[in-house]
């Protein structure tokens, strides 16, 4: 499996960024271990989580996903073989991005992950009550202490992103090496434009979340049909738009031409976009992994890309 460098960092990662949001939620620990084992066996080395996963589940407090990943790396003895990314800012006990919150949240994540360093540490959602200068300075201190190797950003306005990057450059402090935006075939304007321009200008890698639109782009959601999932309501709206229907039609056509599944095509389209290094997708079972991993070997033609671009550009 060909590895990709994240931005200007020394992190080399596999093409598929495995999402850990399902671990401890729709996948119990045994199943989560099975998914992680299958991913690693296929050559995968890039695992994404957050300190808030899965606080939304009744009886959970947040950090369950980190704990499962930590127990898996300990059981397999492979911590040095994987790149672990987690996030700060949305854990129920560590809301926001004040310096003290970031420091305490990082220590808590390290404990749950059972590790001495976080390879890639994201601000999960921006906290505009805190100046970007304070956020970057605090993250830089974590890097200098060895607790964090590289920093990244997820949900943030272009203005605050620009200010953060410029402050890092001006002061010689740690700088974001990646951005994780909501980005896929049916949600393009959340990244394309100012954020993508800043990523290209500053050498950031794009690591999109909701790469499969919460399962919509797998093709399992069709008009009048239901699918087994923990979150079908979150994708129902796409079936009611012309763009959603046209994107499914385009995915079906391209997938049939290559003999692959729609999810493989959707991820391959993302991987072909400027600045994108490793789309993020999750699997609730090992059986869901093969079509996700397969996109790394799929080369879309110029016609394929044009067809998908046209369908995904429809408004409404």
N, C-alpha and C positions, 0 to 999 in steps of 0.2 A: 504494500500500500504506500503510495507516494505521500510524503509528509509535506505540510505547508508551514511556512514561517508566519507567526502572528506579528504583524507590523514590523517594528524595528527591534523586537525582542529576540531572545535566544530560544523561544519556545517553538518546537517543531511538533505539529499536531496532524492527526489523521483527518481526512476530508469531512467525515461526519462527526459533529460535536454531539455527543450523546446527552440528551436532557435527563436530568435526575428529578424533575418535578413529580414524576409518578411514583418514585421510590417511597414507600411508606404510605402511599395514598391508594392508587388503583393497582399497585403491585406490592404485595407483602414482601417481607424480607427474603424469604426463600426464592420467590420469583425474581426479585430485584437482583439477587446474586446470580441467578441463571442468566438474566439479560446481560449483566456485566461480564460474566464469564464468556458468553457467546460473542459479545462485542470485542473483548480483548483477544479471543481466539482468532477473530477475523482480522486482527491487526489494529483495532481501534485503541486510541490512547488518550482521548480528550473527553473528560467528564464534566458536565456543568450542573451546578446546583445553586442554592441560595439558603441563607440562614432562616428565611421565613417558610421554606417548604417543610411540612405541609400544615401550617397553622390554621388553615381554613377548615380542616377536618375536625368534626366534633371529638373532643377528648385529646386533641393534639395541641402542642404548645409552640411548634416551630422547631426546626432543626432535625426533624426525623430523617429527612433525606441525607443530610450530612452524616448523621450517625450511622446509617446503613452503609454509605460509601466508606466511612472510616473503618467499620468492622470488616467490610469486604477487602480493602487493601491490607488490613492486618492479617486476615485469614489467608490471603493469597501471597503475602510477602512481596507485593509488587508496587509499593508506593513510588519507588524511583522510576518505574516504567510508565507511569501515567501522569498526565497534566490535569490537575484538579482546579477548577474555577468555582468560586462561590461569590456571594454578593452581600452587601450591607445596606441597611436603610429601611427594611420593611418587617423585620422581626418584631413581634408584639412587645418585647422587652427592650428593643433597641431601635426605636423609630427615629427616622431623620438622620442627619449627617453632621451633628455637632462633633467637635473633636473627641470629647469624652465618649460619646456614643460609638463612634467608629473604633476607638481603641478597645473598649469593652467588648464590642461585638466581634472584633477580630480575634480576641483571645478566646471567646466562647466558641467561635467556629473552629479554631485550631484544636480545642479540646474535643469537640464533637467529631471532627475528622481524624483525630488521633494522629496528628502530624505536627511537625515543627515549622512548616511553611505552607502558605497558600500560593500556588503557582500564578494564578490570575485572579485579582480581587476587583470586583466591580462595585461601583455605586449603583444600587438597584434602581432607584428613582431619585431624581434630583431633589434637594431640599433648598428651596430658594430663600429660606430664612437665614441660611449660612453663606457667607461670601465664598466664592470659589477659591479665593486665596487660602482660606482656613482649611477647606476640604483637601486641596492639593498638598498643603504643608503637612497635614496630618497623615495623609497617605504616603507621602515621601518619607516621613519618619518611620512608618511601618516597613518600607522597603529597606531603609538604611539599617534597621534593627535585624533584618533577615526574616521577619515574620511573613513578609509578602515579597514575591519575586518581581511581579509586574502589576500595573494597575490598568483598569479599563472602566468603561462607562456604559450604562444601558440607556435608560429613558432620561433625556435631557433636551432642553431647547437648543437650537443652533447658536443662539447668542451666548448662552452659558457655556456651551461646549467650546466655542471660539475663545472666550475669555479664559477658560481653564487651560487650553493648549498654549495660548500666548503667555500666560503667567508662568507655566512650566518652562517654556523656552527662555523667557526673560530672566528668571531666577535660577536657572540651571537645576531645577527639581525634577523628580520623577514625572513622567508624562504618560498620559493614556496611550496604550499601544493598540487598543481595539475598541470598537463600539458594537453593542448588541442591541439593534433596533428591532421593532416589530416590522417584518419585511417578508413579503411573499407575493405570489402572482395575483392575488386579489387585494393586496394592501401594499401598494407601491409608493404612494405619496408620503408615507410615514418615514421613509428614508431617502428616496431619490430627491435631489435638490440640494439645499444648503448643507444638510448633514453629510451626504455622500461627497459633496464638494470639499468639505473640511477634512473628511477622512482621506481623500485622495491627496489633498495639499499637505497634510501632516503625516502621511504614511501609516494611518491606522488601518487595521484589518476590520472588515465587517463580518460579524458572526451572528446572523439573523436568528431571532427567536420567532415562534409561531411560523416556522418555515413551511409547514403544511397546513396553516390556517386551522389549527386545532383539530386536524383530521379531515377537513373538507377536501383538501387537495389529494387525498388518497383515493378519492373516487367512491368511497363507501357511502357517501351521502348523495342520494338521488331524490328527485321530486316524488313524493308519495311513499318513500321508503324510510325505514328506521334502521339504525345500526347500534350494535352493542358498544357503548362508550360511556365514560363517566361524565361527559359534557356535551351531549348532542345539541342542547339549546344554544350554545355559543356559536354554532356554525349555521343555524337554520336561516339566518338572514341572507347568507350568500346565495341560497337557492332562489331567493325572491328578486334577485337583481339580474339584469341582462348580462353584466360582466361575469357573474358567477356561473351562469349557464354556459356562456360562450367559452370560458376558461375550461370547464369540464369537457366540452366538446373538443377543444383543441388538445387537451391532455390525452383524451381517448385516441384521437387520430395519431398523435406522435407516438404514444405508447404502443399502439398496434403496429406501427411501422418498424419499431425496434424490438418488438416482442418483450416488452417490459411492462411494469405496472405504472399507473399514473403518478404515484408518489415518487418513483424513481425519476420521472421526467421533471416533476415540479422541483425537486432538489437539484437536478442537473441544470435547470434554467437559472436557479439562484446562483449556483457555483460559477456560471458563465458571466455573471454581472460584474462590472468593475468594482474593485476593492473587496469583494466577498472571498473569504478564505475557507470557512467551514460552517455551513448551515447547521442549525441546531434542530434536532428532532428526537422525540422520545419513543420508547417502545414499552408497552405494558407486559409483553411476553417475548420470549426469544424468537417465536415464529414471526413476529412483526419486523424483525431486524433485516432480513435479506433484501427486501426492496429498498430499504433505506441505505444500506451499504452499497447497493449496486450502482448508485448514481455516479460513483467515482470512476466507473469504467464505461459510462455512457457518454459518447461524443455527439452532441446535438448538431445537426446540420444548420446552415444559414437559413434554410427554409423552415426548419423546425422552430428556430428562435424567432423568425419573423411572424410565424403563425401564432406563437404564444404571446409575443409582444402585442400583436394586433388585438387579440382577444382580451388581454389584461389591461389594455389602454382604454377600453370602452367605459364611458361614464354612466353610472346608474345601473 
